[in-house]
Amino acid sequence: MSMLGSLVVSLFMMALVFVVLSILCAMVIILSKVLALVGNKGKQTVADNSVSMVTKLNESTKESNFSTGELKLIGTDEKTAAIIMAIVSHESKIPLSSLIFKSIKVVE
């Protein structure tokens, strides 16, 4: 093979490597965006379930004349507090009805 032929083959192979790397990069970007969308839907579902769980708990305590005390929210909203309470209940494996929260404060 001549010097010119070797040069053409090497340039073709380098171009092929860059094309394959570009395709892989695009696939990673697309996959990360798809997984982010799926992950956000899952987080939204968890948040909605947490809020509904706390709402059901509040309704059941009103019906049974059972009070768990007063919860002070400092620098947070009810939805965030409900999510935090649901996470604590889930991670500690203690039913939410057995936990008593006195306050939830945002720490920055």
KAJO-V444682 format. One record per run of one state. SS is the DSSP state (A for helix, B for strand, O for the rest). FROM is the first residue (numbers start at 0). TO is the last residue. If there is no record, write none. Layout:
SS:FROM:TO
SS:FROM:TO
This chain:
O:0:1
A:2:62
O:63:70
B:71:73
O:74:76
A:77:91
O:92:94
A:95:97
O:98:101
B:102:104
O:105:107
